[in-house]
Amino acid sequence: MYPVKSYQMEALDKKYLSELEEIKTKIQASAHLEKYLDEEEDDDYKTLVAEIEPEIQELYLRVANDNPLQLESFEKVLLDDGYEGLYIPKVVGYSVLRGAVDSNTKYRQPQDHFREILVDIANSANFEMIKQRIGQSVQVGFALSSDIWITNLVESINNKRVRSFLESQKSDHLRVPANRALVLKKYQKQFESLNFLSTDFPQTTGELKSNYHSLRAFLLYRIRGEYNNESLHKHLLTFISNDAISNHDEYLETMMIIGMYYDLNLAEQKEYSKQLAKLNDDATALKNAFFEKLSAFRKEGILVTAESDMRMAKLVHAAKVGGNLEEYYTLMELLHNNGYVHENSIEAVRKYHDQHEGLSEENENLRSTIFTNFTGFLDNLDTDSYAEYFQVTKTFILYINIFSNQKFNQDVKDLSLRYIKRLIKAYTDKRGRDYQDIKKFVKSTFLDLNFMKPKELVELFKTKRKKKEV
């Protein structure tokens, strides 16, 4: 078992602390707070929430965009009594969702930040108001946690009222893994528009093993939105250059994500290529692991784009790794620069493909790259330009013949059918020239490629008659 490091948060910038202090001053000066303290009416607290929380949210999202590694420090500041429990319900949700879960939909490691927040809420003078807004979050967090973790938390609370509330959030229904997975998915949807992920960049093997899944989720999340990643660069450089963890599988996969999706500065590029060259000393291990992980990315739905290929190609060439890895990325550069329809690209693909086993990971990634190009073209081709589809199908056929791969053929068939159905929907005049040209081309091509049988083609172009109303 690897030792787990306590989370080392990045300290909150003074500018954010200053703004939070101003908000705290505003809270304490609020007439709504004064009224709530005097009369203890729920509506007065809710009015205070409506007045202040949007301001906290605006600042929180600013920190999340520019300095995401400071989020837990931000949240800990809000635990100060002077903030009267405002925004804490959201923070509970964030702490629940940050934890990585395993295939059984249980946390991979204890969530200390979630625990700390709950303990603070238990001691808050505003507990009664806060508990009305955190029930679902606590229930989900408890479902993902171990029984012993929950028991230790509850037993650490002295207040019987609070203990009773926490006990009530344990759900027998959520002991069933399928139920947990469904509830977690629904709960995540409530937060999908919010940016709250943070992480810890590991420095030791133990930290890498324990925090890897959270780090991976964070790095992938940051590339999917228009986020400012400038504050991450010092951490990326430290991670890349860390020889203490570089011989681990998790390091290579993280390096691939960084190299493919992050715009590295010159210092980072230099260090990256240096480390890649070191990894290449075990050329077989690097080759096999790299292409396997690249295939796994695609299967997971992580987009491998022209941009990600070109970033990695630059780093691979600088590392002078040679062999399969450099050959592959040289081919990727040619494909993305010339386009997949260029005769030089087609010939280069044929040559590379023939040098590797048909079902090798290298060829699997090559086929995926070509198919991604096909998809990008056809999904963006309007129905008025169907003649371009006729033309590009000639190129599709060339690649089909090069690869001789059943799955690739099926994927091309499904992609083509998707476009053809758009054409049939657009051109409804069966006597019109457009419709007849489309029908003639599809019947001839699909038969030649064994995509469909004659009866299936008749069915494809058959008019679907509406049932007469009785």
ROLUMSE-197403 format. One line per field, with one value per residue (C-alpha): residue in one letter; x, y, z; residue number from 1. Coordinates in steps of 0.1 Angstrom, whole numbers, plus 2048, in hexadecimal, padded with zeros to 3 digits. Example, Ala and Ser with C-alpha at 12.3 -4.5 7.8 and 13.67 -1.06 7.14 Angstrom:
% residues 2
aa <- c(A,S)
px <- c(87B,889)
py <- c(7D3,7F5)
pz <- c(84E,847)
i <- c(1,2)
//
This chain:
% residues 470
aa <- c(M,Y,P,V,K,S,Y,Q,M,E,A,L,D,K,K,Y,L,S,E,L,E,E,I,K,T,K,I,Q,A,S,A,H,L,E,K,Y,L,D,E,E,E,D,D,D,Y,K,T,L,V,A,E,I,E,P,E,I,Q,E,L,Y,L,R,V,A,N,D,N,P,L,Q,L,E,S,F,E,K,V,L,L,D,D,G,Y,E,G,L,Y,I,P,K,V,V,G,Y,S,V,L,R,G,A,V,D,S,N,T,K,Y,R,Q,P,Q,D,H,F,R,E,I,L,V,D,I,A,N,S,A,N,F,E,M,I,K,Q,R,I,G,Q,S,V,Q,V,G,F,A,L,S,S,D,I,W,I,T,N,L,V,E,S,I,N,N,K,R,V,R,S,F,L,E,S,Q,K,S,D,H,L,R,V,P,A,N,R,A,L,V,L,K,K,Y,Q,K,Q,F,E,S,L,N,F,L,S,T,D,F,P,Q,T,T,G,E,L,K,S,N,Y,H,S,L,R,A,F,L,L,Y,R,I,R,G,E,Y,N,N,E,S,L,H,K,H,L,L,T,F,I,S,N,D,A,I,S,N,H,D,E,Y,L,E,T,M,M,I,I,G,M,Y,Y,D,L,N,L,A,E,Q,K,E,Y,S,K,Q,L,A,K,L,N,D,D,A,T,A,L,K,N,A,F,F,E,K,L,S,A,F,R,K,E,G,I,L,V,T,A,E,S,D,M,R,M,A,K,L,V,H,A,A,K,V,G,G,N,L,E,E,Y,Y,T,L,M,E,L,L,H,N,N,G,Y,V,H,E,N,S,I,E,A,V,R,K,Y,H,D,Q,H,E,G,L,S,E,E,N,E,N,L,R,S,T,I,F,T,N,F,T,G,F,L,D,N,L,D,T,D,S,Y,A,E,Y,F,Q,V,T,K,T,F,I,L,Y,I,N,I,F,S,N,Q,K,F,N,Q,D,V,K,D,L,S,L,R,Y,I,K,R,L,I,K,A,Y,T,D,K,R,G,R,D,Y,Q,D,I,K,K,F,V,K,S,T,F,L,D,L,N,F,M,K,P,K,E,L,V,E,L,F,K,T,K,R,K,K,K,E,V)
px <- c(800,80E,80F,7F6,801,7EA,7DE,7F7,7E1,7EF,7EB,7D1,7DE,7DC,7C6,7AB,7AF,7A9,789,77D,783,76E,752,754,752,734,723,729,71B,6FC,6DA,6CE,6E7,6DD,6B8,6BF,6D3,6B8,69A,6A9,691,69C,691,6A9,6C6,6BA,6BA,6DE,6E7,6D7,6E9,70D,712,712,72F,742,73A,748,769,76A,767,782,79A,78F,797,7B9,7C6,7B4,7CD,7C3,79F,7A1,7B3,797,77D,78F,78D,768,766,76D,74F,74E,740,722,722,71B,726,72F,714,724,746,739,72E,750,762,74C,751,777,77E,787,771,77A,766,750,747,75A,774,797,7A4,795,789,799,78C,768,76C,77B,75E,744,756,756,731,72A,739,729,70F,6FD,6FB,6D4,6D4,6F1,6E4,6C5,6DB,6F4,6DF,6E4,709,710,6FB,70F,730,728,71D,73F,752,75A,745,763,76A,746,746,766,758,737,748,75E,740,734,713,6F7,6E2,6FD,705,6E1,6E1,700,6F3,6D3,6E7,6F3,6DF,6DA,6CD,6F0,702,6FA,716,6FE,6E9,708,714,6F2,6EE,711,70B,6EC,6FD,71A,702,6F8,71C,726,725,73C,762,76E,788,7AA,7C6,7E8,806,819,83D,843,838,81F,80F,80E,7FD,7E4,7DB,7DF,7BA,7B2,7D0,7C6,7A1,7AD,7C5,7AB,791,7A7,7AB,786,77D,78A,79E,7BD,7D8,7F5,7F7,7FD,81E,835,824,826,84B,852,83D,84E,871,86A,881,874,853,85D,85F,83A,81E,809,826,826,801,801,81E,80A,7ED,804,817,7F8,7E1,7F5,808,829,842,866,874,858,85D,882,87D,861,876,893,87D,86E,891,898,878,883,8A1,888,87B,865,853,84E,842,829,81B,819,804,7EE,7E6,7E0,7C6,7B7,7B3,79F,789,782,776,795,798,7BA,7BA,7D1,7DC,7E5,7F8,80C,815,821,834,848,852,85A,870,883,889,898,888,889,878,852,849,85B,850,82B,82D,83F,822,809,81B,819,7F4,7EA,7FF,7F5,7D3,7C9,7BD,7E0,7F1,811,7FC,7EB,80C,81C,7FF,801,827,824,806,818,836,820,809,7E5,7D7,7F5,7EE,802,7EA,7CC,7D5,7DD,7BA,7AA,7BC,7B0,78D,78D,795,779,761,76B,766,744,734,73B,732,710,6F7,6FC,720,718,72E,74C,740,740,764,772,763,77F,798,783,786,7AC,7AF,797,7AD,7CD,7BF,7AA,79B,777,771,77F,768,74A,752,755,734,722,731,727,704,700,707,6F2,6D4,6D9,6D9,6B9,6A8,6B3,6AB,687,67E,684,683,69B,6BF,6CF,6BC,6C2,6E8,6EA,6D7,6EC,70D,703,6F6,714,72E,71E,71B,73F,74B,734,725,701,6EE,6D6,6B7,6C6,6CC,6A9,69D,6B4,6A4,680,666,65A,634,621,606,5E3,5D1,5B2)
py <- c(800,822,83D,859,87C,896,8AF,8CB,8E8,906,925,93E,95E,97D,98E,973,974,99A,996,97B,992,9AC,994,989,9AD,9B2,993,99F,9C1,9B3,9BE,99B,98B,9A2,99A,975,976,98A,976,955,952,93A,953,96D,955,94B,970,973,955,966,986,979,957,963,97A,95D,947,961,963,93D,938,951,93E,91D,92B,93B,929,907,8F9,914,909,8F5,912,928,910,90E,934,931,91B,93A,942,965,957,949,928,939,926,908,8F2,8F6,8EF,8CE,8C4,8CD,8B9,89B,89B,8A1,87F,864,845,821,808,801,826,82A,844,838,849,85B,87F,893,8B5,8A8,89C,8BE,8D1,8BB,8BE,8E4,8E4,8CF,8EA,907,91E,91C,8F6,8F6,90B,8FA,8D7,8E0,8E5,8C8,8A8,89B,8A3,892,873,870,875,85B,842,846,843,824,81B,81F,842,84C,83C,84E,86F,86C,860,87F,895,89D,8AF,894,8A9,8AA,885,87D,891,880,85E,865,86B,846,834,80F,814,822,804,7F4,7FE,803,81B,82E,832,83F,858,864,86A,87E,892,89A,8AA,8C4,8D1,8CC,8F1,8F9,8FA,8EC,8D1,8D4,8BC,8B5,8AF,891,892,86E,84B,849,86A,860,83F,84E,86E,863,860,882,892,881,88D,8B0,8B2,8A5,8BC,8DB,8D5,8D2,8F5,918,919,92D,913,92B,924,8FF,903,902,8E2,8D3,8D9,8CB,8AC,8A6,8A9,892,874,865,85B,859,833,82E,827,844,85C,852,856,878,882,878,88E,8AB,8A8,8A4,8BD,8D9,8F5,8F2,90E,90A,8FF,8E5,8D9,8D4,8C1,8AC,8A1,89A,883,872,86A,85A,845,83A,828,80D,80F,7F0,7FA,81E,813,7F9,80E,82E,820,80C,82B,83F,825,825,84B,848,82C,842,85E,875,886,881,89E,8AC,8C6,8AC,897,8B5,8BF,89C,89A,8B8,8AA,888,896,8AC,88D,87A,85A,84A,829,824,842,85A,848,84B,870,877,867,87B,89B,891,888,8A8,8BF,8B0,8A2,87D,880,88A,86D,871,86C,84E,83E,846,836,817,814,819,801,7E6,7E8,7DF,7C3,7CA,7CA,7DB,7F9,80E,805,808,82C,833,827,83C,85B,855,84E,86D,881,870,878,89D,8A0,88F,89C,8BF,8BA,8CA,8B8,8D0,8C3,89F,89D,8A2,883,870,87C,875,852,849,851,83E,81F,823,822,805,7F1,7FB,7F2,7D3,7D7,7CD,7E6,802,7F8,7F7,819,828,818,826,849,848,83D,859,872,85F,860,886,887,872,889,8A8,89B,88E,891,86E,878,894,891,896,879,863,86B,864,843,837,83F,82F,80F,80A,813,801,7E1,7E3,7E8,7CD,7E7,7DD,7C2,7CB,7C6,7DD,7F8,7F5,7FA,818,82B,81E,839,834,836,846,832,83E,84C,838)
pz <- c(800,7F6,811,80B,80E,81E,804,800,7F4,7E3,7F9,7EF,7DE,7F3,7DA,7DE,804,803,7EF,806,824,813,80E,833,83D,827,837,85A,851,83F,84C,842,859,876,870,86F,88F,8A0,894,88A,86C,850,835,842,83E,81C,812,81F,809,7EA,7F2,7F8,7E7,7C3,7CC,7DC,7BE,7A6,7B9,7BC,797,791,7A7,797,775,77C,79B,79F,7B7,7D0,7D2,7F2,803,7F8,806,827,82B,827,846,85B,871,862,842,854,841,81F,800,816,807,7E5,7F4,802,7DF,7D1,7EB,7E4,7BF,7BF,7CC,7B3,7B4,7AA,795,7B4,7B6,7D7,7DF,7D7,7F6,814,80E,829,81C,81B,83F,84A,83C,84D,86E,86A,861,880,896,883,894,872,872,870,851,840,845,831,813,815,81A,7F7,7F6,817,80C,7EC,7FE,818,7FD,7ED,80E,823,841,859,84B,852,875,87E,872,885,8A5,8A4,8A6,8CA,8C1,8C1,8AA,890,894,88E,86E,861,86A,857,837,835,81A,818,7F4,7EB,7F8,7D6,7BD,7A0,7B4,7C0,79C,791,7AD,7A9,784,78B,7A6,78F,776,790,790,76C,764,781,782,7A3,79C,7AD,7B3,7C2,7AC,7BA,7C4,7D0,7C5,7E1,7D7,7B2,7BA,7D2,7BF,79B,792,7A0,78E,76E,771,778,75B,742,750,74C,726,71F,728,721,741,74A,751,756,77C,775,762,780,78C,769,767,78A,781,75F,76E,78C,788,7A8,797,773,772,77A,762,770,768,743,73F,750,73A,71C,727,72E,70D,6F7,707,718,707,718,71A,70E,72F,733,70F,715,735,726,709,721,736,717,70B,72D,72B,709,718,71D,6F9,6F9,719,70D,6EB,6F7,714,6FF,6E3,6FB,70F,6EF,6E5,708,706,6E6,6F4,713,6FD,702,6E0,6CF,6B7,69D,6B6,6D1,6B7,6AC,6D0,6D7,6B6,6BF,6E1,6D3,6B8,6D1,6E6,6C8,6D4,6B2,6AB,6AA,6BE,6A8,688,694,69B,67B,669,67E,674,64F,652,664,64E,62D,635,633,60E,602,5EF,603,623,615,60A,62C,63F,629,62F,655,658,645,65C,67A,683,678,69B,6AC,6C2,6AA,68D,6A4,6AB,687,67D,698,68B,667,673,688,669,656,672,674,64E,64B,66B,65F,63A,631,61C,5FF,5FB,5F7,5D8,5EF,601,5E1,5DA,5FD,5FD,5E4,5FF,619,603,600,626,629,612,624,647,63E,661,668,684,66E,652,669,677,654,64B,669,663,63F,647,65F,643,62A,641,643,61D,61A,633,61F,5FC,5FD,5D8,5CD,5A8,5AD,59F,5C2,5D1,5B3,5B3,5D8,5D6,5B8,5C9,5EA,5DB,5C6,5E0,5FE,5EA,5DE,602,610,627,620,60D,5F0,606,621,607,5FA,61E,623,606,60B,614,637,635,651,661,659,676,67F)
i <- c(1,2,3,4,5,6,7,8,9,10,11,12,13,14,15,16,17,18,19,20,21,22,23,24,25,26,27,28,29,30,31,32,33,34,35,36,37,38,39,40,41,42,43,44,45,46,47,48,49,50,51,52,53,54,55,56,57,58,59,60,61,62,63,64,65,66,67,68,69,70,71,72,73,74,75,76,77,78,79,80,81,82,83,84,85,86,87,88,89,90,91,92,93,94,95,96,97,98,99,100,101,102,103,104,105,106,107,108,109,110,111,112,113,114,115,116,117,118,119,120,121,122,123,124,125,126,127,128,129,130,131,132,133,134,135,136,137,138,139,140,141,142,143,144,145,146,147,148,149,150,151,152,153,154,155,156,157,158,159,160,161,162,163,164,165,166,167,168,169,170,171,172,173,174,175,176,177,178,179,180,181,182,183,184,185,186,187,188,189,190,191,192,193,194,195,196,197,198,199,200,201,202,203,204,205,206,207,208,209,210,211,212,213,214,215,216,217,218,219,220,221,222,223,224,225,226,227,228,229,230,231,232,233,234,235,236,237,238,239,240,241,242,243,244,245,246,247,248,249,250,251,252,253,254,255,256,257,258,259,260,261,262,263,264,265,266,267,268,269,270,271,272,273,274,275,276,277,278,279,280,281,282,283,284,285,286,287,288,289,290,291,292,293,294,295,296,297,298,299,300,301,302,303,304,305,306,307,308,309,310,311,312,313,314,315,316,317,318,319,320,321,322,323,324,325,326,327,328,329,330,331,332,333,334,335,336,337,338,339,340,341,342,343,344,345,346,347,348,349,350,351,352,353,354,355,356,357,358,359,360,361,362,363,364,365,366,367,368,369,370,371,372,373,374,375,376,377,378,379,380,381,382,383,384,385,386,387,388,389,390,391,392,393,394,395,396,397,398,399,400,401,402,403,404,405,406,407,408,409,410,411,412,413,414,415,416,417,418,419,420,421,422,423,424,425,426,427,428,429,430,431,432,433,434,435,436,437,438,439,440,441,442,443,444,445,446,447,448,449,450,451,452,453,454,455,456,457,458,459,460,461,462,463,464,465,466,467,468,469,470)
//
